[in-house]
Amino acid sequence: MLLKNTNDAGIVARTFTLVVFSVASIAVSLSCANPAAQAAPKKMWKLEMSHGMKGNVTAIFCSDAVNFTTERGGRYVSQAPKWDVFAFRTDDKIICNVSRDVFTKEMNFHPERFANYKKIGTGSVCLYPVTVITDGQNTIHIANFPGIPRQVCEFICAWLKQPVLNQIALKSRPDLKSSHKVNAMVIDVDNRAANIVETKSVKELPYDKSVFLVPKGYRSVARLEDTFYSKSRKKDLESIVDDLGIGVDLFKK
């Protein structure tokens, strides 16, 4: 197109600028109106559970951290990228830092034991969808939590001594004979009944970084098991051992 004068050129330039600005404005408006175009807020999950030997436990986790608390008062935190484990007690003000490998060994956790599980169905636990698996001895309901890495699943499974399949066991019960009565204190010859898991609630919560903070100023201890019991509980257990005449110091350094 041939422009007759400079005024025509100026009009074309201004019109072109206006069109570009309008298109850009529309694009921004559409991106703001489309939830998928915005970054989803970070969230975390909270599981209230019970375990045959550990009693009531709470697991809180997100995409890069996990916090596990037992009713005995021990708290255990692991975070990306190293995934070391920080174990501490707020009552005794003690803390222990161990590598992931040491933690797995201390938990006596052997994931290879669970290679023979197969899927037998689906269901739900606390309204959360699960896959049901079995090896003929244990029936376990496992759940997938989107965006949660294997390290978090392994950390929780190590505590609960449940299979690792990039998922988390929300329910687990041994397939015992009908004559075998099962309760929280029952331990059979292969320790299966002691690993009963029940989940009482599954909650999705807004991310709270304070949940995964490691306290400062606590006295450092060398052994992970030192965080399992409070001072008073340790004394009670040692008294029981003394009364039995076993003569073993359970918490010897």
C-alpha positions as CSV (number, residue, x, y, z in Angstrom):
1,M,0.0,0.0,0.0
2,L,1.3,3.4,-1.0
3,L,1.1,6.1,1.7
4,K,0.3,9.5,0.4
5,N,1.9,11.5,3.1
6,T,3.6,11.4,6.5
7,N,0.3,11.9,8.3
8,D,-1.0,8.6,6.8
9,A,2.2,6.9,8.0
10,G,1.7,8.2,11.5
11,I,-1.9,7.0,11.6
12,V,-0.9,3.5,10.4
13,A,1.8,3.4,13.1
14,R,-0.5,4.4,15.9
15,T,-3.2,2.0,14.7
16,F,-0.7,-0.9,14.6
17,T,0.5,-0.1,18.1
18,L,-3.0,0.0,19.4
19,V,-3.8,-3.4,17.9
20,V,-0.7,-5.0,19.4
21,F,-1.5,-3.5,22.8
22,S,-5.1,-4.7,22.6
23,V,-4.0,-8.3,21.7
24,A,-1.5,-8.3,24.6
25,S,-4.2,-7.1,27.0
26,I,-6.6,-9.8,25.9
27,A,-3.9,-12.5,26.3
28,V,-3.2,-11.3,29.9
29,S,-6.9,-11.2,30.7
30,L,-7.4,-14.7,29.4
31,S,-4.4,-16.0,31.4
32,C,-5.7,-14.4,34.6
33,A,-9.2,-15.8,34.0
34,N,-7.8,-19.3,33.3
35,P,-6.9,-21.1,36.6
36,A,-4.7,-23.6,34.7
37,A,-2.5,-20.7,33.6
38,Q,-1.7,-19.8,37.2
39,A,0.7,-21.8,39.4
40,A,-1.2,-24.0,41.8
41,P,-0.6,-23.1,45.5
42,K,1.7,-25.5,47.3
43,K,-0.2,-27.9,49.6
44,M,0.6,-30.7,52.1
45,W,-1.2,-33.8,53.4
46,K,-1.8,-34.9,57.0
47,L,-2.5,-38.5,58.0
48,E,-3.6,-39.5,61.4
49,M,-2.8,-43.2,61.9
50,S,-2.4,-46.0,64.4
51,H,0.2,-48.7,64.3
52,G,0.3,-52.1,66.1
53,M,3.5,-51.3,68.0
54,K,4.1,-47.6,67.7
55,G,0.6,-46.5,68.7
56,N,-0.9,-43.3,67.3
57,V,1.3,-41.5,64.7
58,T,0.9,-38.5,62.5
59,A,2.5,-38.1,59.1
60,I,2.5,-34.6,57.4
61,F,4.2,-34.4,54.0
62,C,4.5,-32.2,50.8
63,S,6.5,-32.4,47.6
64,D,9.9,-31.8,49.3
65,A,9.6,-32.7,53.0
66,V,8.0,-35.0,55.5
67,N,7.3,-34.8,59.3
68,F,6.5,-38.0,61.3
69,T,5.4,-37.7,65.0
70,T,4.8,-40.6,67.4
71,E,2.6,-40.6,70.5
72,R,5.8,-41.2,72.5
73,G,6.9,-37.7,71.6
74,G,9.5,-38.3,69.0
75,R,9.5,-36.1,65.9
76,Y,11.3,-36.9,62.7
77,V,11.8,-34.6,59.7
78,S,13.4,-35.3,56.3
79,Q,13.7,-32.8,53.5
80,A,15.0,-32.5,49.9
81,P,17.5,-32.5,48.5
82,K,19.7,-34.6,50.8
83,W,16.8,-36.3,52.6
84,D,18.8,-36.7,55.8
85,V,16.7,-37.5,58.9
86,F,16.5,-35.1,61.9
87,A,15.1,-36.8,65.0
88,F,14.3,-34.7,68.0
89,R,12.3,-34.5,71.2
90,T,10.8,-31.2,72.5
91,D,10.5,-32.5,76.0
92,D,14.1,-33.5,76.5
93,K,15.5,-31.0,74.0
94,I,17.6,-33.5,72.2
95,I,18.3,-34.0,68.5
96,C,19.9,-36.6,66.3
97,N,20.9,-36.2,62.7
98,V,21.5,-39.4,60.6
99,S,21.8,-40.1,56.9
100,R,19.0,-41.7,55.0
101,D,20.9,-45.0,54.8
102,V,21.5,-45.1,58.6
103,F,17.8,-44.3,59.2
104,T,16.7,-47.2,56.9
105,K,19.1,-49.6,58.7
106,E,17.9,-48.4,62.2
107,M,14.3,-49.0,61.2
108,N,15.3,-52.6,60.1
109,F,13.5,-51.8,56.9
110,H,14.0,-54.1,53.9
111,P,11.8,-53.1,50.9
112,E,12.9,-56.1,48.9
113,R,10.7,-58.3,51.2
114,F,7.7,-56.8,49.4
115,A,8.4,-57.9,45.9
116,N,5.7,-60.5,45.7
117,Y,2.6,-58.3,46.3
118,K,-0.1,-58.2,43.6
119,K,-3.1,-56.1,43.0
120,I,-6.4,-57.7,44.0
121,G,-8.8,-54.7,43.9
122,T,-9.5,-51.0,44.7
123,G,-11.4,-49.2,47.4
124,S,-11.1,-46.2,49.7
125,V,-9.8,-45.3,53.1
126,C,-11.3,-42.2,54.8
127,L,-12.8,-41.5,51.4
128,Y,-9.4,-41.5,49.7
129,P,-8.9,-43.9,46.8
130,V,-6.6,-46.9,47.4
131,T,-5.3,-49.9,45.6
132,V,-5.6,-53.2,47.5
133,I,-2.6,-55.5,47.3
134,T,-1.6,-58.8,48.9
135,D,1.2,-61.4,49.1
136,G,-1.0,-64.1,50.6
137,Q,0.0,-63.1,54.1
138,N,-0.9,-59.4,54.4
139,T,-3.6,-57.3,52.7
140,I,-2.6,-53.7,52.3
141,H,-4.4,-50.6,51.0
142,I,-2.0,-48.3,49.3
143,A,-2.6,-44.7,48.2
144,N,-1.0,-42.4,45.6
145,F,-0.6,-38.8,46.5
146,P,0.1,-36.6,43.4
147,G,3.4,-34.9,43.4
148,I,4.8,-36.7,46.4
149,P,8.2,-38.2,45.7
150,R,9.4,-41.7,46.5
151,Q,11.7,-40.5,49.3
152,V,8.6,-39.4,51.3
153,C,6.8,-42.7,50.7
154,E,9.9,-44.7,51.7
155,F,10.3,-42.6,54.9
156,I,6.7,-43.3,56.0
157,C,6.8,-46.9,54.9
158,A,10.0,-47.5,56.8
159,W,8.3,-46.3,60.0
160,L,5.3,-48.4,59.4
161,K,7.3,-51.3,57.9
162,Q,5.0,-51.5,54.9
163,P,5.8,-52.0,51.1
164,V,7.3,-49.3,49.0
165,L,5.6,-48.8,45.7
166,N,5.9,-45.1,45.4
167,Q,2.8,-45.0,47.5
168,I,1.8,-45.0,51.1
169,A,0.0,-47.7,53.1
170,L,-3.2,-46.4,54.7
171,K,-4.4,-49.7,55.9
172,S,-2.6,-53.0,56.5
173,R,-3.7,-56.2,58.2
174,P,-2.1,-59.7,58.3
175,D,-4.2,-62.6,56.9
176,L,-4.2,-64.6,60.1
177,K,-6.2,-67.7,61.0
178,S,-9.6,-67.1,62.4
179,S,-8.5,-68.6,65.7
180,H,-5.8,-66.0,66.0
181,K,-7.1,-63.0,67.9
182,V,-5.5,-59.8,66.8
183,N,-5.1,-56.6,68.9
184,A,-2.6,-53.8,69.1
185,M,-0.4,-55.8,71.5
186,V,-0.3,-59.1,69.6
187,I,3.0,-60.2,68.0
188,D,3.1,-63.5,66.2
189,V,6.2,-65.4,65.3
190,D,7.0,-63.3,62.2
191,N,6.0,-60.0,63.7
192,R,3.2,-59.5,61.2
193,A,0.4,-58.7,63.7
194,A,2.5,-56.0,65.2
195,N,2.5,-54.1,61.9
196,I,-1.3,-53.5,61.7
197,V,-1.9,-50.0,60.3
198,E,-5.2,-48.1,60.4
199,T,-5.7,-44.6,59.1
200,K,-8.2,-42.4,61.0
201,S,-8.2,-39.3,58.8
202,V,-6.7,-38.0,55.5
203,K,-6.6,-34.2,55.1
204,E,-5.3,-31.9,52.4
205,L,-4.0,-28.7,54.0
206,P,-2.4,-25.4,52.8
207,Y,1.4,-25.6,52.9
208,D,2.9,-24.5,56.3
209,K,6.7,-24.4,56.3
210,S,6.9,-24.3,60.1
211,V,5.8,-27.9,60.2
212,F,9.1,-29.0,58.7
213,L,11.4,-26.7,60.7
214,V,14.2,-28.4,62.7
215,P,14.8,-26.8,66.1
216,K,18.0,-25.1,67.0
217,G,19.9,-25.2,70.3
218,Y,19.0,-28.8,71.2
219,R,21.6,-31.1,72.7
220,S,23.0,-33.5,70.0
221,V,22.8,-37.3,70.6
222,A,24.5,-39.9,68.6
223,R,21.9,-42.6,68.4
224,L,18.5,-42.5,66.7
225,E,16.9,-44.7,69.4
226,D,17.7,-42.1,72.0
227,T,14.8,-40.1,70.6
228,F,12.3,-42.9,70.9
229,Y,11.4,-42.4,74.5
230,S,11.4,-39.5,77.0
231,K,13.8,-39.5,80.0
232,S,11.0,-40.5,82.4
233,R,9.9,-43.4,80.1
234,K,13.4,-44.6,79.8
235,K,13.7,-44.8,83.6
236,D,10.4,-46.7,83.8
237,L,11.7,-49.2,81.2
238,E,15.0,-49.6,83.0
239,S,13.1,-50.2,86.3
240,I,11.1,-52.9,84.7
241,V,14.3,-54.6,83.4
242,D,15.8,-54.3,86.9
243,D,12.7,-55.9,88.4
244,L,13.0,-58.8,86.0
245,G,16.6,-59.3,86.9
246,I,17.8,-59.2,83.3
247,G,20.6,-56.8,84.1
248,V,20.7,-55.1,80.7
249,D,21.0,-51.3,80.3
250,L,18.6,-50.6,77.5
251,F,19.9,-47.1,76.8
252,K,23.6,-47.6,77.3
253,K,25.7,-45.2,75.3
